[in-house]
Amino acid sequence: MTADIESLILEHWRHIRGRVDQIADDVSGLKHRMTSLDGAMALVKREVTFGDETDARHQVSMDTLN
């Protein structure tokens, strides 16, 4: 009976370990994707800032013409 219980416990541990490894791989992949998204968002913010600066320059030019 003890051998059956030990076998069952080991089987559960192997299953848990497999799932933990799978979750660790998933988290690693998500971290890489988040890093890529952070870089893309920084680029978008720079482009928006550049657009705002261009709009401000145009407004100053229009004000000067008026």
N, CA, C and O atoms as a Tripos MOL2 file, in Angstrom:
@<TRIPOS>MOLECULE
protein
  264   263    66     0     0
PROTEIN
NO_CHARGES

@<TRIPOS>ATOM
      1 N           0.8130   -1.1900    0.0000 N.3       1 MET1
      2 CA          0.0000    0.0000    0.0000 C.3       1 MET1
      3 C           0.8600    1.2580    0.0000 C.2       1 MET1
      4 O           0.5430    2.2260   -0.6910 O.2       1 MET1
      5 N           1.9410    1.2500    0.7670 N.am      2 THR2
      6 CA          2.8170    2.4130    0.8390 C.3       2 THR2
      7 C           3.4460    2.6960   -0.5220 C.2       2 THR2
      8 O           3.5880    3.8540   -0.9120 O.2       2 THR2
      9 N           3.8160    1.6640   -1.2300 N.am      3 ALA3
     10 CA          4.4160    1.8320   -2.5530 C.3       3 ALA3
     11 C           3.4180    2.4700   -3.5200 C.2       3 ALA3
     12 O           3.7930    3.2960   -4.3510 O.2       3 ALA3
     13 N           2.1620    2.0870   -3.4100 N.am      4 ASP4
     14 CA          1.1290    2.6770   -4.2670 C.3       4 ASP4
     15 C           0.9630    4.1660   -3.9820 C.2       4 ASP4
     16 O           0.8270    4.9730   -4.9020 O.2       4 ASP4
     17 N           0.9760    4.5180   -2.7120 N.am      5 ILE5
     18 CA          0.8290    5.9320   -2.3260 C.3       5 ILE5
     19 C           2.0330    6.7340   -2.8070 C.2       5 ILE5
     20 O           1.8800    7.8290   -3.3480 O.2       5 ILE5
     21 N           3.2410    6.1830   -2.6080 N.am      6 GLU6
     22 CA          4.4490    6.8770   -3.0600 C.3       6 GLU6
     23 C           4.4290    7.0560   -4.5760 C.2       6 GLU6
     24 O           4.8070    8.1080   -5.0920 O.2       6 GLU6
     25 N           3.9900    6.0300   -5.2730 N.am      7 SER7
     26 CA          3.9050    6.1070   -6.7240 C.3       7 SER7
     27 C           2.9090    7.1870   -7.1540 C.2       7 SER7
     28 O           3.1720    7.9500   -8.0840 O.2       7 SER7
     29 N           1.7810    7.2400   -6.4770 N.am      8 LEU8
     30 CA          0.7700    8.2440   -6.7820 C.3       8 LEU8
     31 C           1.2950    9.6520   -6.5080 C.2       8 LEU8
     32 O           1.0770   10.5650   -7.3040 O.2       8 LEU8
     33 N           1.9780    9.8240   -5.3930 N.am      9 ILE9
     34 CA          2.5500   11.1340   -5.0360 C.3       9 ILE9
     35 C           3.5850   11.5500   -6.0880 C.2       9 ILE9
     36 O           3.5830   12.6930   -6.5440 O.2       9 ILE9
     37 N           4.4610   10.6280   -6.4660 N.am     10 LEU10
     38 CA          5.4660   10.9410   -7.4830 C.3      10 LEU10
     39 C           4.8280   11.3150   -8.8170 C.2      10 LEU10
     40 O           5.3020   12.2130   -9.5120 O.2      10 LEU10
     41 N           3.7620   10.6240   -9.1610 N.am     11 GLU11
     42 CA          3.0560   10.9360  -10.4010 C.3      11 GLU11
     43 C           2.4910   12.3560  -10.3600 C.2      11 GLU11
     44 O           2.5850   13.1000  -11.3360 O.2      11 GLU11
     45 N           1.9100   12.7200   -9.2320 N.am     12 HIS12
     46 CA          1.3790   14.0790   -9.0810 C.3      12 HIS12
     47 C           2.4990   15.1120   -9.1340 C.2      12 HIS12
     48 O           2.3520   16.1520   -9.7750 O.2      12 HIS12
     49 N           3.6060   14.8350   -8.4700 N.am     13 TRP13
     50 CA          4.7470   15.7660   -8.4990 C.3      13 TRP13
     51 C           5.2710   15.9600   -9.9170 C.2      13 TRP13
     52 O           5.5860   17.0810  -10.3160 O.2      13 TRP13
     53 N           5.3630   14.8840  -10.6700 N.am     14 ARG14
     54 CA          5.8290   14.9960  -12.0620 C.3      14 ARG14
     55 C           4.8770   15.8630  -12.8900 C.2      14 ARG14
     56 O           5.3020   16.6960  -13.6910 O.2      14 ARG14
     57 N           3.5950   15.6450  -12.6740 N.am     15 HIS15
     58 CA          2.5980   16.4440  -13.3890 C.3      15 HIS15
     59 C           2.7210   17.9230  -13.0000 C.2      15 HIS15
     60 O           2.7230   18.7930  -13.8700 O.2      15 HIS15
     61 N           2.8200   18.2020  -11.7220 N.am     16 ILE16
     62 CA          2.9540   19.5770  -11.2360 C.3      16 ILE16
     63 C           4.2260   20.2060  -11.7950 C.2      16 ILE16
     64 O           4.2080   21.3500  -12.2490 O.2      16 ILE16
     65 N           5.3200   19.4650  -11.7620 N.am     17 ARG17
     66 CA          6.5910   19.9790  -12.2770 C.3      17 ARG17
     67 C           6.4880   20.3050  -13.7670 C.2      17 ARG17
     68 O           7.0110   21.3220  -14.2220 O.2      17 ARG17
     69 N           5.8200   19.4460  -14.5160 N.am     18 GLY18
     70 CA          5.6210   19.6980  -15.9400 C.3      18 GLY18
     71 C           4.8270   20.9650  -16.1930 C.2      18 GLY18
     72 O           5.1600   21.7490  -17.0810 O.2      18 GLY18
     73 N           3.7820   21.1620  -15.4120 N.am     19 ARG19
     74 CA          2.9500   22.3750  -15.5510 C.3      19 ARG19
     75 C           3.7440   23.6120  -15.1610 C.2      19 ARG19
     76 O           3.6470   24.6410  -15.8300 O.2      19 ARG19
     77 N           4.5220   23.5300  -14.0970 N.am     20 VAL20
     78 CA          5.3400   24.6690  -13.6670 C.3      20 VAL20
     79 C           6.3420   25.0290  -14.7630 C.2      20 VAL20
     80 O           6.5430   26.2100  -15.0470 O.2      20 VAL20
     81 N           6.9670   24.0390  -15.3760 N.am     21 ASP21
     82 CA          7.9000   24.2960  -16.4750 C.3      21 ASP21
     83 C           7.1820   24.9700  -17.6410 C.2      21 ASP21
     84 O           7.7100   25.8990  -18.2510 O.2      21 ASP21
     85 N           5.9930   24.5010  -17.9390 N.am     22 GLN22
     86 CA          5.1980   25.0820  -19.0180 C.3      22 GLN22
     87 C           4.8460   26.5410  -18.7210 C.2      22 GLN22
     88 O           4.9460   27.4030  -19.5940 O.2      22 GLN22
     89 N           4.4410   26.8010  -17.4960 N.am     23 ILE23
     90 CA          4.0960   28.1640  -17.0840 C.3      23 ILE23
     91 C           5.3240   29.0620  -17.1490 C.2      23 ILE23
     92 O           5.2250   30.2100  -17.5830 O.2      23 ILE23
     93 N           6.4760   28.5580  -16.7250 N.am     24 ALA24
     94 CA          7.7130   29.3450  -16.7810 C.3      24 ALA24
     95 C           8.0470   29.7040  -18.2270 C.2      24 ALA24
     96 O           8.4650   30.8300  -18.4990 O.2      24 ALA24
     97 N           7.8710   28.7740  -19.1470 N.am     25 ASP25
     98 CA          8.1120   29.0640  -20.5660 C.3      25 ASP25
     99 C           7.1410   30.1250  -21.0820 C.2      25 ASP25
    100 O           7.5320   31.0330  -21.8160 O.2      25 ASP25
    101 N           5.8770   30.0000  -20.6920 N.am     26 ASP26
    102 CA          4.8720   30.9800  -21.1150 C.3      26 ASP26
    103 C           5.2110   32.3720  -20.5970 C.2      26 ASP26
    104 O           5.1210   33.3510  -21.3380 O.2      26 ASP26
    105 N           5.5980   32.4640  -19.3360 N.am     27 VAL27
    106 CA          5.9420   33.7550  -18.7420 C.3      27 VAL27
    107 C           7.1620   34.3600  -19.4420 C.2      27 VAL27
    108 O           7.2080   35.5650  -19.6860 O.2      27 VAL27
    109 N           8.1280   33.5340  -19.7550 N.am     28 SER28
    110 CA          9.3110   34.0180  -20.4660 C.3      28 SER28
    111 C           8.9150   34.6040  -21.8220 C.2      28 SER28
    112 O           9.3910   35.6750  -22.2000 O.2      28 SER28
    113 N           8.0610   33.9170  -22.5410 N.am     29 GLY29
    114 CA          7.5840   34.4220  -23.8270 C.3      29 GLY29
    115 C           6.8220   35.7270  -23.6740 C.2      29 GLY29
    116 O           6.9830   36.6420  -24.4820 O.2      29 GLY29
    117 N           5.9960   35.8150  -22.6440 N.am     30 LEU30
    118 CA          5.2400   37.0420  -22.3960 C.3      30 LEU30
    119 C           6.1670   38.2030  -22.0560 C.2      30 LEU30
    120 O           5.9180   39.3370  -22.4650 O.2      30 LEU30
    121 N           7.2320   37.9270  -21.3100 N.am     31 LYS31
    122 CA          8.1900   38.9810  -20.9710 C.3      31 LYS31
    123 C           8.8570   39.5250  -22.2270 C.2      31 LYS31
    124 O           9.0600   40.7330  -22.3490 O.2      31 LYS31
    125 N           9.1990   38.6430  -23.1630 N.am     32 HIS32
    126 CA          9.8040   39.0920  -24.4190 C.3      32 HIS32
    127 C           8.8130   39.9410  -25.2250 C.2      32 HIS32
    128 O           9.1830   40.9630  -25.8030 O.2      32 HIS32
    129 N           7.5740   39.5110  -25.2530 N.am     33 ARG33
    130 CA          6.5610   40.2790  -25.9890 C.3      33 ARG33
    131 C           6.3250   41.6390  -25.3420 C.2      33 ARG33
    132 O           6.1690   42.6370  -26.0470 O.2      33 ARG33
    133 N           6.2960   41.6930  -24.0190 N.am     34 MET34
    134 CA          6.1030   42.9660  -23.3280 C.3      34 MET34
    135 C           7.2610   43.9190  -23.5950 C.2      34 MET34
    136 O           7.0510   45.1220  -23.7460 O.2      34 MET34
    137 N           8.4830   43.3890  -23.6540 N.am     35 THR35
    138 CA          9.6390   44.2180  -23.9620 C.3      35 THR35
    139 C           9.5020   44.8160  -25.3610 C.2      35 THR35
    140 O           9.8050   45.9910  -25.5680 O.2      35 THR35
    141 N           9.0520   44.0200  -26.3070 N.am     36 SER36
    142 CA          8.8280   44.5170  -27.6690 C.3      36 SER36
    143 C           7.7450   45.5850  -27.6890 C.2      36 SER36
    144 O           7.8800   46.6000  -28.3730 O.2      36 SER36
    145 N           6.6740   45.3600  -26.9430 N.am     37 LEU37
    146 CA          5.5930   46.3400  -26.8830 C.3      37 LEU37
    147 C           6.0590   47.6460  -26.2420 C.2      37 LEU37
    148 O           5.6680   48.7290  -26.6780 O.2      37 LEU37
    149 N           6.8890   47.5440  -25.2130 N.am     38 ASP38
    150 CA          7.4250   48.7470  -24.5790 C.3      38 ASP38
    151 C           8.2230   49.5740  -25.5790 C.2      38 ASP38
    152 O           8.1010   50.7980  -25.6190 O.2      38 ASP38
    153 N           9.0340   48.9090  -26.3790 N.am     39 GLY39
    154 CA          9.8130   49.6040  -27.4000 C.3      39 GLY39
    155 C           8.9180   50.2540  -28.4450 C.2      39 GLY39
    156 O           9.1590   51.3880  -28.8580 O.2      39 GLY39
    157 N           7.8950   49.5420  -28.8650 N.am     40 ALA40
    158 CA          6.9740   50.0880  -29.8580 C.3      40 ALA40
    159 C           6.2120   51.2870  -29.3000 C.2      40 ALA40
    160 O           6.0000   52.2720  -30.0080 O.2      40 ALA40
    161 N           5.8040   51.2100  -28.0420 N.am     41 MET41
    162 CA          5.0930   52.3310  -27.4190 C.3      41 MET41
    163 C           5.9930   53.5560  -27.2910 C.2      41 MET41
    164 O           5.5340   54.6840  -27.4700 O.2      41 MET41
    165 N           7.2660   53.3420  -26.9830 N.am     42 ALA42
    166 CA          8.1990   54.4630  -26.8970 C.3      42 ALA42
    167 C           8.3190   55.1430  -28.2620 C.2      42 ALA42
    168 O           8.3770   56.3700  -28.3400 O.2      42 ALA42
    169 N           8.3570   54.3580  -29.3240 N.am     43 LEU43
    170 CA          8.4250   54.9120  -30.6720 C.3      43 LEU43
    171 C           7.1660   55.7090  -30.9910 C.2      43 LEU43
    172 O           7.2550   56.8010  -31.5510 O.2      43 LEU43
    173 N           6.0120   55.1860  -30.6470 N.am     44 VAL44
    174 CA          4.7510   55.8940  -30.8890 C.3      44 VAL44
    175 C           4.7310   57.2070  -30.1170 C.2      44 VAL44
    176 O           4.3090   58.2320  -30.6520 O.2      44 VAL44
    177 N           5.1830   57.1880  -28.8640 N.am     45 LYS45
    178 CA          5.2110   58.4170  -28.0690 C.3      45 LYS45
    179 C           6.1200   59.4570  -28.7100 C.2      45 LYS45
    180 O           5.7830   60.6400  -28.7430 O.2      45 LYS45
    181 N           7.2840   59.0180  -29.2240 N.am     46 ARG46
    182 CA          8.1960   59.9520  -29.8970 C.3      46 ARG46
    183 C           7.5410   60.5470  -31.1320 C.2      46 ARG46
    184 O           7.6620   61.7460  -31.3850 O.2      46 ARG46
    185 N           6.8460   59.7170  -31.9030 N.am     47 GLU47
    186 CA          6.1850   60.2090  -33.1110 C.3      47 GLU47
    187 C           5.0720   61.1960  -32.7750 C.2      47 GLU47
    188 O           4.9040   62.1920  -33.4780 O.2      47 GLU47
    189 N           4.3170   60.9390  -31.7210 N.am     48 VAL48
    190 CA          3.2510   61.8520  -31.3040 C.3      48 VAL48
    191 C           3.8630   63.1740  -30.8490 C.2      48 VAL48
    192 O           3.3560   64.2440  -31.1850 O.2      48 VAL48
    193 N           4.9470   63.1010  -30.0880 N.am     49 THR49
    194 CA          5.6170   64.3190  -29.6240 C.3      49 THR49
    195 C           6.1250   65.1240  -30.8190 C.2      49 THR49
    196 O           5.9690   66.3440  -30.8630 O.2      49 THR49
    197 N           6.7300   64.4370  -31.7860 N.am     50 PHE50
    198 CA          7.2120   65.1210  -32.9850 C.3      50 PHE50
    199 C           6.0500   65.7920  -33.7130 C.2      50 PHE50
    200 O           6.1830   66.9240  -34.1770 O.2      50 PHE50
    201 N           4.9180   65.1070  -33.8170 N.am     51 GLY51
    202 CA          3.7350   65.6800  -34.4620 C.3      51 GLY51
    203 C           3.2260   66.8930  -33.7160 C.2      51 GLY51
    204 O           2.8310   67.8780  -34.3390 O.2      51 GLY51
    205 N           3.2280   66.8420  -32.3940 N.am     52 ASP52
    206 CA          2.7960   67.9860  -31.5810 C.3      52 ASP52
    207 C           3.7240   69.1720  -31.7840 C.2      52 ASP52
    208 O           3.2720   70.3140  -31.8780 O.2      52 ASP52
    209 N           5.0350   68.8990  -31.8530 N.am     53 GLU53
    210 CA          5.9940   69.9840  -32.0830 C.3      53 GLU53
    211 C           5.7810   70.6120  -33.4550 C.2      53 GLU53
    212 O           5.8450   71.8330  -33.6000 O.2      53 GLU53
    213 N           5.5310   69.7900  -34.4470 N.am     54 THR54
    214 CA          5.2750   70.2950  -35.8010 C.3      54 THR54
    215 C           4.0130   71.1430  -35.8200 C.2      54 THR54
    216 O           3.9910   72.2070  -36.4400 O.2      54 THR54
    217 N           2.9600   70.6850  -35.1480 N.am     55 ASP55
    218 CA          1.7230   71.4570  -35.0640 C.3      55 ASP55
    219 C           1.9650   72.8010  -34.3960 C.2      55 ASP55
    220 O           1.4450   73.8230  -34.8450 O.2      55 ASP55
    221 N           2.7470   72.8070  -33.3310 N.am     56 ALA56
    222 CA          3.0390   74.0560  -32.6230 C.3      56 ALA56
    223 C           3.8040   75.0150  -33.5340 C.2      56 ALA56
    224 O           3.5150   76.2110  -33.5530 O.2      56 ALA56
    225 N           4.7790   74.5020  -34.2890 N.am     57 ARG57
    226 CA          5.5320   75.3600  -35.2210 C.3      57 ARG57
    227 C           4.6110   75.9410  -36.2930 C.2      57 ARG57
    228 O           4.7130   77.1160  -36.6470 O.2      57 ARG57
    229 N           3.7270   75.1140  -36.7940 N.am     58 HIS58
    230 CA          2.7710   75.6050  -37.7960 C.3      58 HIS58
    231 C           1.8590   76.6750  -37.2150 C.2      58 HIS58
    232 O           1.5470   77.6620  -37.8820 O.2      58 HIS58
    233 N           1.4340   76.4810  -35.9810 N.am     59 GLN59
    234 CA          0.5540   77.4700  -35.3380 C.3      59 GLN59
    235 C           1.2970   78.7840  -35.1600 C.2      59 GLN59
    236 O           0.7230   79.8480  -35.3900 O.2      59 GLN59
    237 N           2.5630   78.7340  -34.7550 N.am     60 VAL60
    238 CA          3.3520   79.9470  -34.6040 C.3      60 VAL60
    239 C           3.4920   80.6450  -35.9480 C.2      60 VAL60
    240 O           3.3680   81.8670  -36.0310 O.2      60 VAL60
    241 N           3.7500   79.8790  -36.9970 N.am     61 SER61
    242 CA          3.8690   80.4600  -38.3440 C.3      61 SER61
    243 C           2.5700   81.1220  -38.7640 C.2      61 SER61
    244 O           2.5840   82.2200  -39.3210 O.2      61 SER61
    245 N           1.4610   80.4720  -38.5070 N.am     62 MET62
    246 CA          0.1420   81.0430  -38.8760 C.3      62 MET62
    247 C          -0.1470   82.3070  -38.0700 C.2      62 MET62
    248 O          -0.6760   83.2860  -38.5980 O.2      62 MET62
    249 N           0.2120   82.2730  -36.7670 N.am     63 ASP63
    250 CA          0.0230   83.4490  -35.9290 C.3      63 ASP63
    251 C           0.8660   84.6160  -36.4420 C.2      63 ASP63
    252 O           0.4210   85.7640  -36.4330 O.2      63 ASP63
    253 N           2.0740   84.3160  -36.8840 N.am     64 THR64
    254 CA          2.9620   85.3480  -37.4050 C.3      64 THR64
    255 C           2.3830   85.9600  -38.6830 C.2      64 THR64
    256 O           2.4520   87.1710  -38.8890 O.2      64 THR64
    257 N           1.8090   85.1020  -39.5420 N.am     65 LEU65
    258 CA          1.1950   85.6100  -40.7720 C.3      65 LEU65
    259 C          -0.0130   86.4730  -40.4960 C.2      65 LEU65
    260 O          -0.2800   87.4310  -41.2210 O.2      65 LEU65
    261 N          -0.7400   86.1390  -39.4560 N.am     66 ASN66
    262 CA         -1.9450   86.9330  -39.1110 C.3      66 ASN66
    263 C          -1.5020   88.2450  -38.5360 C.2      66 ASN66
    264 O          -2.3370   89.0750  -38.1750 O.2      66 ASN66
@<TRIPOS>BOND
     1     1     2 1
     2     2     3 1
     3     3     4 2
     4     3     5 am
     5     5     6 1
     6     6     7 1
     7     7     8 2
     8     7     9 am
     9     9    10 1
    10    10    11 1
    11    11    12 2
    12    11    13 am
    13    13    14 1
    14    14    15 1
    15    15    16 2
    16    15    17 am
    17    17    18 1
    18    18    19 1
    19    19    20 2
    20    19    21 am
    21    21    22 1
    22    22    23 1
    23    23    24 2
    24    23    25 am
    25    25    26 1
    26    26    27 1
    27    27    28 2
    28    27    29 am
    29    29    30 1
    30    30    31 1
    31    31    32 2
    32    31    33 am
    33    33    34 1
    34    34    35 1
    35    35    36 2
    36    35    37 am
    37    37    38 1
    38    38    39 1
    39    39    40 2
    40    39    41 am
    41    41    42 1
    42    42    43 1
    43    43    44 2
    44    43    45 am
    45    45    46 1
    46    46    47 1
    47    47    48 2
    48    47    49 am
    49    49    50 1
    50    50    51 1
    51    51    52 2
    52    51    53 am
    53    53    54 1
    54    54    55 1
    55    55    56 2
    56    55    57 am
    57    57    58 1
    58    58    59 1
    59    59    60 2
    60    59    61 am
    61    61    62 1
    62    62    63 1
    63    63    64 2
    64    63    65 am
    65    65    66 1
    66    66    67 1
    67    67    68 2
    68    67    69 am
    69    69    70 1
    70    70    71 1
    71    71    72 2
    72    71    73 am
    73    73    74 1
    74    74    75 1
    75    75    76 2
    76    75    77 am
    77    77    78 1
    78    78    79 1
    79    79    80 2
    80    79    81 am
    81    81    82 1
    82    82    83 1
    83    83    84 2
    84    83    85 am
    85    85    86 1
    86    86    87 1
    87    87    88 2
    88    87    89 am
    89    89    90 1
    90    90    91 1
    91    91    92 2
    92    91    93 am
    93    93    94 1
    94    94    95 1
    95    95    96 2
    96    95    97 am
    97    97    98 1
    98    98    99 1
    99    99   100 2
   100    99   101 am
   101   101   102 1
   102   102   103 1
   103   103   104 2
   104   103   105 am
   105   105   106 1
   106   106   107 1
   107   107   108 2
   108   107   109 am
   109   109   110 1
   110   110   111 1
   111   111   112 2
   112   111   113 am
   113   113   114 1
   114   114   115 1
   115   115   116 2
   116   115   117 am
   117   117   118 1
   118   118   119 1
   119   119   120 2
   120   119   121 am
   121   121   122 1
   122   122   123 1
   123   123   124 2
   124   123   125 am
   125   125   126 1
   126   126   127 1
   127   127   128 2
   128   127   129 am
   129   129   130 1
   130   130   131 1
   131   131   132 2
   132   131   133 am
   133   133   134 1
   134   134   135 1
   135   135   136 2
   136   135   137 am
   137   137   138 1
   138   138   139 1
   139   139   140 2
   140   139   141 am
   141   141   142 1
   142   142   143 1
   143   143   144 2
   144   143   145 am
   145   145   146 1
   146   146   147 1
   147   147   148 2
   148   147   149 am
   149   149   150 1
   150   150   151 1
   151   151   152 2
   152   151   153 am
   153   153   154 1
   154   154   155 1
   155   155   156 2
   156   155   157 am
   157   157   158 1
   158   158   159 1
   159   159   160 2
   160   159   161 am
   161   161   162 1
   162   162   163 1
   163   163   164 2
   164   163   165 am
   165   165   166 1
   166   166   167 1
   167   167   168 2
   168   167   169 am
   169   169   170 1
   170   170   171 1
   171   171   172 2
   172   171   173 am
   173   173   174 1
   174   174   175 1
   175   175   176 2
   176   175   177 am
   177   177   178 1
   178   178   179 1
   179   179   180 2
   180   179   181 am
   181   181   182 1
   182   182   183 1
   183   183   184 2
   184   183   185 am
   185   185   186 1
   186   186   187 1
   187   187   188 2
   188   187   189 am
   189   189   190 1
   190   190   191 1
   191   191   192 2
   192   191   193 am
   193   193   194 1
   194   194   195 1
   195   195   196 2
   196   195   197 am
   197   197   198 1
   198   198   199 1
   199   199   200 2
   200   199   201 am
   201   201   202 1
   202   202   203 1
   203   203   204 2
   204   203   205 am
   205   205   206 1
   206   206   207 1
   207   207   208 2
   208   207   209 am
   209   209   210 1
   210   210   211 1
   211   211   212 2
   212   211   213 am
   213   213   214 1
   214   214   215 1
   215   215   216 2
   216   215   217 am
   217   217   218 1
   218   218   219 1
   219   219   220 2
   220   219   221 am
   221   221   222 1
   222   222   223 1
   223   223   224 2
   224   223   225 am
   225   225   226 1
   226   226   227 1
   227   227   228 2
   228   227   229 am
   229   229   230 1
   230   230   231 1
   231   231   232 2
   232   231   233 am
   233   233   234 1
   234   234   235 1
   235   235   236 2
   236   235   237 am
   237   237   238 1
   238   238   239 1
   239   239   240 2
   240   239   241 am
   241   241   242 1
   242   242   243 1
   243   243   244 2
   244   243   245 am
   245   245   246 1
   246   246   247 1
   247   247   248 2
   248   247   249 am
   249   249   250 1
   250   250   251 1
   251   251   252 2
   252   251   253 am
   253   253   254 1
   254   254   255 1
   255   255   256 2
   256   255   257 am
   257   257   258 1
   258   258   259 1
   259   259   260 2
   260   259   261 am
   261   261   262 1
   262   262   263 1
   263   263   264 2
@<TRIPOS>SUBSTRUCTURE
     1 MET1         2 RESIDUE 1 A MET
     2 THR2         6 RESIDUE 1 A THR
     3 ALA3        10 RESIDUE 1 A ALA
     4 ASP4        14 RESIDUE 1 A ASP
     5 ILE5        18 RESIDUE 1 A ILE
     6 GLU6        22 RESIDUE 1 A GLU
     7 SER7        26 RESIDUE 1 A SER
     8 LEU8        30 RESIDUE 1 A LEU
     9 ILE9        34 RESIDUE 1 A ILE
    10 LEU10       38 RESIDUE 1 A LEU
    11 GLU11       42 RESIDUE 1 A GLU
    12 HIS12       46 RESIDUE 1 A HIS
    13 TRP13       50 RESIDUE 1 A TRP
    14 ARG14       54 RESIDUE 1 A ARG
    15 HIS15       58 RESIDUE 1 A HIS
    16 ILE16       62 RESIDUE 1 A ILE
    17 ARG17       66 RESIDUE 1 A ARG
    18 GLY18       70 RESIDUE 1 A GLY
    19 ARG19       74 RESIDUE 1 A ARG
    20 VAL20       78 RESIDUE 1 A VAL
    21 ASP21       82 RESIDUE 1 A ASP
    22 GLN22       86 RESIDUE 1 A GLN
    23 ILE23       90 RESIDUE 1 A ILE
    24 ALA24       94 RESIDUE 1 A ALA
    25 ASP25       98 RESIDUE 1 A ASP
    26 ASP26      102 RESIDUE 1 A ASP
    27 VAL27      106 RESIDUE 1 A VAL
    28 SER28      110 RESIDUE 1 A SER
    29 GLY29      114 RESIDUE 1 A GLY
    30 LEU30      118 RESIDUE 1 A LEU
    31 LYS31      122 RESIDUE 1 A LYS
    32 HIS32      126 RESIDUE 1 A HIS
    33 ARG33      130 RESIDUE 1 A ARG
    34 MET34      134 RESIDUE 1 A MET
    35 THR35      138 RESIDUE 1 A THR
    36 SER36      142 RESIDUE 1 A SER
    37 LEU37      146 RESIDUE 1 A LEU
    38 ASP38      150 RESIDUE 1 A ASP
    39 GLY39      154 RESIDUE 1 A GLY
    40 ALA40      158 RESIDUE 1 A ALA
    41 MET41      162 RESIDUE 1 A MET
    42 ALA42      166 RESIDUE 1 A ALA
    43 LEU43      170 RESIDUE 1 A LEU
    44 VAL44      174 RESIDUE 1 A VAL
    45 LYS45      178 RESIDUE 1 A LYS
    46 ARG46      182 RESIDUE 1 A ARG
    47 GLU47      186 RESIDUE 1 A GLU
    48 VAL48      190 RESIDUE 1 A VAL
    49 THR49      194 RESIDUE 1 A THR
    50 PHE50      198 RESIDUE 1 A PHE
    51 GLY51      202 RESIDUE 1 A GLY
    52 ASP52      206 RESIDUE 1 A ASP
    53 GLU53      210 RESIDUE 1 A GLU
    54 THR54      214 RESIDUE 1 A THR
    55 ASP55      218 RESIDUE 1 A ASP
    56 ALA56      222 RESIDUE 1 A ALA
    57 ARG57      226 RESIDUE 1 A ARG
    58 HIS58      230 RESIDUE 1 A HIS
    59 GLN59      234 RESIDUE 1 A GLN
    60 VAL60      238 RESIDUE 1 A VAL
    61 SER61      242 RESIDUE 1 A SER
    62 MET62      246 RESIDUE 1 A MET
    63 ASP63      250 RESIDUE 1 A ASP
    64 THR64      254 RESIDUE 1 A THR
    65 LEU65      258 RESIDUE 1 A LEU
    66 ASN66      262 RESIDUE 1 A ASN
